[in-house]
Amino acid sequence: MKEIVVPFLKWAGGKRWLASSHRELFSECSGRHIEPFAGSAAVFFATQPDKAILADMNSRLIEAYIAIRDTPVEFESYFHEFARKHSKDHYYAVRSKKFRVEAKRAAQFVYLNRVCFNGIYRENLRGEFNVPIGSKQTAVLDTDDFAKISRCLRNAELRCSDFEPIIDDAVRGDFVYVDPPYTTKHNLNGFVKYNQKIFSWEDQVRLSKVLKSAAKRGVTILVSNADHAEVRDLYRDFLEIKSVERSNVIASRSCHRGKTTEMVAGNDL
C-alpha cells in the first residue's frame, strides 16, 4: 500500500476532487506519468507513479517542488519560520522580499499560497506576486508532511516549460494527463485571471493538435477542460468525451457556488 500524500498547495482549478472521485480515469501505464500543467499535482500525489514528469510554466511553482524534493529539511525550517510570525504586516513584508536562497524562496512561495486570498497565484506585469492577504490565521496544515512529499517527488522529473515539448517527449506506454487553464473561443472564464500570461484560445487549439499527434504515437491521454461545445470540438475526432460533475468553489461569492460540469476526454475511457 502506498502512503497517502496530500497536496500541499491550493491551486485554482486543482483536481483533488477528480483524483478522489474518478480514480478510474487515471490509467496505470508501463511508461511515465506526464503532467504538462502540474499546478498542485493532485493527480500525481493521488496515483504516485513510479516514473513521472511534472512541468509548468510557473517557474516559482517548479522551484518549490524542486526545493521540497531535494532540500526538505532546509525548506521546512524556513517555512515554519515564516508561519510562526504570521500576521498582516508579516505577510506583506514577506510578499515584498526577494530571497537568494532557493529553499527560502520556495518556503516564501508556499507560505504566501497558504495565507493569501483564496490560494490564488497572480502576478503583475513586473512579474511580482500581488495577491492580498486572505482570512486564514495559520499557514500550517494538519496534513503537512514535507518529508513524505519529498520522497514522493523523487520519482518525478521537474521541468519549467511550455506544454508542447513536454507532450512531444511522450512515447507509447506513457500516460499524459492534461489540465490546462480553462478558456473558450468567445469567453475567457475566471481561471484566466490567475495567470500572468493568458492561456489563449490559440493555445487551446495548439494543445489539441499536439495531443492528437501524441495519440497517433500510441500515448494514452486524458484531458480535463471546460465543458463547452467549442472545447469538445477540439477533441471529438480522436478522443472519447464525457461530462463529470463537480462543485463550483472558485466563484468569489458563495451564492454563485453550486454544481457544474467539466469535460474529460481520453483514448482509454
C-alpha positions in Angstrom: 0.0 0.0 0.0 1.3 3.4 -0.9 1.3 6.2 1.7 -1.4 8.8 1.4 0.1 12.0 0.2 -1.9 15.2 0.4 -1.1 18.0 -2.0 0.5 20.9 -0.1 -0.8 23.7 -2.4 -4.2 25.2 -3.0 -4.3 25.9 -6.7 -7.1 27.4 -8.9 -8.6 24.5 -10.9 -6.9 21.9 -8.7 -8.0 18.3 -9.3 -8.2 16.7 -5.9 -11.9 16.2 -6.4 -11.3 14.4 -9.8 -8.5 12.3 -8.4 -10.5 11.1 -5.5 -14.0 10.8 -7.1 -12.9 9.4 -10.5 -9.8 7.4 -9.9 -10.8 5.0 -12.7 -10.0 7.7 -15.2 -6.3 7.6 -14.5 -4.6 4.8 -16.3 -1.7 2.8 -14.9 1.0 2.9 -17.5 4.1 1.0 -18.3 5.9 4.2 -19.1 5.9 7.6 -17.5 3.1 9.7 -15.9 3.3 13.1 -17.5 1.6 16.3 -16.4 2.4 19.4 -18.5 0.2 21.6 -16.3 1.3 20.5 -12.8 -0.4 23.0 -10.6 -1.0 21.4 -7.2 -0.1 18.0 -8.8 -3.2 16.4 -7.1 -3.3 13.6 -9.6 0.4 12.8 -9.3 0.1 12.7 -5.5 -3.0 10.5 -5.6 -1.6 8.0 -8.1 2.1 8.1 -7.1 3.5 6.7 -10.3 6.9 5.1 -10.4 8.2 7.5 -13.1 6.8 10.9 -13.8 7.4 14.3 -15.5 5.8 17.3 -13.8 6.0 20.5 -15.8 4.6 24.0 -15.6 5.3 27.5 -17.0 5.3 28.9 -13.5 8.9 28.9 -12.5 8.2 29.6 -8.8 6.0 26.6 -8.6 8.5 24.2 -10.2 11.3 25.7 -7.9 9.1 24.9 -4.9 8.7 21.3 -6.0 12.5 21.0 -6.6 13.4 22.5 -3.2 11.0 20.2 -1.3 12.3 17.2 -3.2 16.0 18.0 -2.8 16.2 20.0 0.4 13.1 19.3 2.5 14.7 20.0 5.9 16.0 23.3 4.9 12.7 24.2 3.2 10.6 23.2 6.2 12.9 25.3 8.6 12.3 28.4 6.5 8.6 27.7 6.1 7.9 27.3 9.8 9.9 30.5 10.4 7.5 32.4 8.1 4.5 30.6 9.6 5.3 31.3 13.2 5.4 35.1 12.6 2.2 35.2 10.5 0.3 38.5 10.7 -1.0 41.0 8.2 2.2 43.1 8.4 4.4 40.0 8.2 2.5 38.7 5.2 3.1 41.9 3.2 6.7 42.1 4.3 7.4 38.6 3.1 5.5 39.2 -0.1 7.8 42.1 -0.9 11.1 40.3 -0.3 13.4 38.7 -2.9 15.4 35.9 -1.4 18.6 34.5 -2.8 18.4 31.0 -1.3 16.2 28.6 -3.3 14.8 26.8 -0.3 13.8 30.1 1.3 12.1 31.3 -1.9 10.2 28.0 -2.0 9.1 28.5 1.6 8.0 32.0 0.8 6.0 30.7 -2.1 4.2 28.0 0.0 3.6 30.4 2.9 2.0 33.0 0.6 -0.1 30.4 -1.1 -1.4 29.2 2.2 -2.5 32.6 3.6 -3.2 34.7 0.6 -6.7 35.3 -0.7 -8.3 32.0 -1.9 -4.8 30.5 -2.6 -4.7 32.4 -5.9 -1.4 32.8 -7.7 -1.3 36.1 -9.7 1.5 38.3 -10.8 1.6 41.9 -12.0 3.2 43.0 -15.3 6.6 43.2 -13.5 6.2 39.5 -12.5 5.6 40.3 -8.8 3.2 38.3 -6.8 0.4 40.7 -5.8 -2.4 38.8 -4.2 -3.7 40.4 -0.9 -3.8 38.5 2.4 -6.7 36.1 3.0 -8.6 35.2 6.1 -6.5 32.1 7.2 -5.0 32.5 10.6 -2.3 29.9 10.2 -0.1 28.7 7.3 0.5 25.3 8.8 -1.9 22.4 8.0 -2.5 19.2 10.0 -1.8 17.2 6.8 1.7 18.7 6.3 4.4 16.1 5.9 7.1 17.5 3.7 9.4 14.6 4.2 6.8 12.3 2.7 6.1 14.7 -0.1 9.9 14.8 -0.8 10.1 11.0 -1.0 7.1 11.0 -3.5 8.7 13.7 -5.6 11.9 11.7 -6.0 10.1 9.7 -8.7 9.5 12.9 -10.7 11.5 14.8 -13.2 10.6 18.5 -12.8 10.7 21.0 -15.7 9.7 24.6 -16.2 8.4 24.5 -19.7 5.6 25.2 -22.2 3.4 22.1 -22.7 4.4 21.4 -26.3 7.9 20.0 -25.8 6.7 18.0 -22.8 4.0 16.3 -24.7 6.2 15.9 -27.8 8.5 13.9 -25.5 5.8 11.3 -24.7 6.0 7.9 -26.3 3.9 4.7 -26.5 3.4 3.4 -22.9 3.3 6.9 -21.4 0.2 8.4 -19.8 -0.3 12.2 -20.3 -2.8 14.0 -18.1 -3.6 17.5 -19.3 -5.4 20.1 -17.3 -4.9 23.5 -18.9 -6.2 26.9 -17.9 -9.9 26.9 -18.9 -10.5 29.2 -21.9 -13.1 29.1 -24.6 -13.2 30.8 -28.0 -15.5 33.6 -27.1 -15.3 33.7 -23.3 -12.2 33.9 -21.1 -13.5 32.4 -17.8 -12.4 33.1 -14.3 -9.3 30.8 -14.4 -7.5 33.1 -16.8 -7.1 35.9 -14.3 -4.8 33.7 -12.2 -2.2 33.5 -14.9 0.4 36.2 -15.7 0.4 35.1 -19.3 -3.1 34.4 -20.5 -3.6 30.9 -22.0 -5.4 31.9 -25.2 -7.8 30.1 -27.5 -4.9 29.7 -29.9 -3.1 27.8 -27.1 -6.1 25.5 -26.7 -6.0 24.7 -30.4 -2.2 24.2 -30.3 -2.7 21.9 -27.3 -5.3 19.7 -29.1 -3.0 19.4 -32.2 -0.1 18.3 -30.0 -2.2 15.7 -28.2 -3.6 14.4 -31.5 -0.1 13.8 -32.7 0.8 12.1 -29.4 -2.3 9.8 -29.6 -1.1 8.7 -33.1 2.2 7.7 -31.4 0.3 5.4 -29.0 0.4 7.7 -26.0 -2.5 7.3 -23.5 -4.2 10.7 -23.0 -6.6 12.2 -20.5 -7.8 15.8 -20.8 -9.9 17.8 -18.4 -11.2 21.1 -19.6 -14.2 23.4 -19.8 -17.4 21.5 -20.6 -18.1 23.7 -23.6 -19.0 22.8 -27.2 -16.1 24.7 -28.6 -13.7 22.8 -26.4 -15.4 19.5 -27.2 -15.0 20.2 -30.9 -11.2 20.2 -30.5 -11.1 16.6 -29.3 -14.2 14.8 -30.7 -12.4 13.4 -33.7 -9.8 11.4 -31.8 -10.9 11.1 -28.1 -13.9 9.9 -26.3 -15.6 12.7 -24.3 -17.6 12.7 -21.1 -19.0 15.2 -18.6 -18.2 14.9 -14.9 -19.9 16.9 -12.1 -18.0 18.9 -9.6 -18.7 21.6 -7.0 -18.0 25.2 -8.2 -15.8 26.5 -5.4 -13.9 29.2 -7.4 -16.7 31.8 -7.6 -15.9 34.7 -5.4 -19.4 34.9 -3.9 -20.9 31.9 -2.1 -24.3 32.5 -3.8 -22.7 31.7 -7.2 -21.2 28.4 -6.0 -23.0 25.1 -6.7 -22.7 22.2 -9.0 -21.2 22.4 -12.5 -19.7 20.1 -15.0 -16.3 19.7 -16.6 -15.3 17.8 -19.7 -13.0 14.8 -19.7 -11.7 13.4 -22.9 -9.4 10.4 -23.4 -8.5 7.5 -25.6 -8.8 4.9 -22.8 -12.1 5.9 -21.0 
